């Protein structure tokens, strides 16, 4: 089929989709969701106490882990000439495992992971874990302290934000504000209890985290997120526009009918709707992600408990699953490297991520969020088909999994005040490039405060 004919077909299809979308687009009001009970058994009242928390595990669990690492079956060697194209390269994994067993010191890491104040409180019948980093009152003198909730995704955890926290809680001489940072673990992720009942998806978690901020005394707050944290932050902005000062994301999604129509138009005619320097990346990302990287998405959206059994029983299997994501999601070109590019990252910090999931036995409950997000009830809410009306900012890093150009974003974000592009970094940008993310956040909030004169 010729290019001209294909273009005509695309235009006709785009027009048909546009007509159908505009004809039948969701006109329902934004649902008013209430806090529900997700704990075991019959509903009970929450214990709203804010309790200090420490990451502490018995030595017997560390011993059991080391025994499992020592008793690993021989790895199947990779195909000749293959790096990470088939997934984890077991030659690299063998070296990584040796480092884990001989050089990683959990006692030291446990002390480091407890270096920021942590707490738990019960919300919706679940014990929710969070970091709460406040600015030194003496250093904050004369500055307005702004509450900021930071939201992680999968396979992330609060650990990925450790390096960015001091960059946000340390006052800057050119700003009249500083941040007080709250970083919750999503329900079912590491130290936050998973739901005992089906249905706990992104909208319901948004209600829980708004309750968390309210319980901490914050009537209004800023939101930052990536991966699931981006979707969750967008839901919070749509559900609670009077409570969210502003929404900042490194993974801005666009799901209104108009934005989906514009996505088709942008893919069909990128030269008309996408910045010239990003056109090739924009076209290639569909193939890159949906055909090469999205297998996990289908598994976790349909059968999370099945793959969960394998990953919960094998620390090496869990490591392989995570390391492959940290490789190709950081830089898709690393697939062609025998070490997956992972030598560019800190091995100790990578193991921290794996340890938190392993020791809390939370891999299955974390993956269930995919299934809950795509269930009929949450889809019927149509929250993300509504415009986000709060001041918003999108920070794009070069190797992010998916990219939405301004043309598409403007159909989902009514008050888009800032779009930034960075020549490096990938999906875990707050972990990979914390200074760039922090600087972008400061810039965004300064713009919002200047415009709105808070």
Secondary structure, 3 states (H helix, E strand, C coil): CCHHHHHHHHHHHHHHHHHHHHHHCCCCCCCCCCCCCCCCCCCCCCCCCCEEECCCCCHHHHHHHHHHHHCCCCCCCCCCCCCCCCCCCHHHHHHHHHHHHHCCCHHHHHHHHCCCCEEEEEECCEEEEEEEECCCCCCCCCCEEEEEEEECCCCCCHHHHHHHHHHHHCCCCCCCEEEEEEEECCCCCCCCCCCCCCCCCHHHHHHHHHHHHHHCCCCCEEEEECCHHHHHHHHHHHHCCCCEEEEEECCCCCCCHHHHHHHHHHHHCHHHHCCHHHHHHHHHHHHHHHHHCCHHHHHHHHCHHHHHHHHHHCHHHHHHHHHHHHHHCCCHHHHHCCCCCHHHCCHHHHHHHHHHHHHHCCHHHHHHHHHHHCCHHHHHHCHHHCCEEEEEEEEEECCCCCCCCHHHHCCCEEEEEEEEEECCCCCCHHHHCHHHHHHHHHHHHHHHHHHHCC
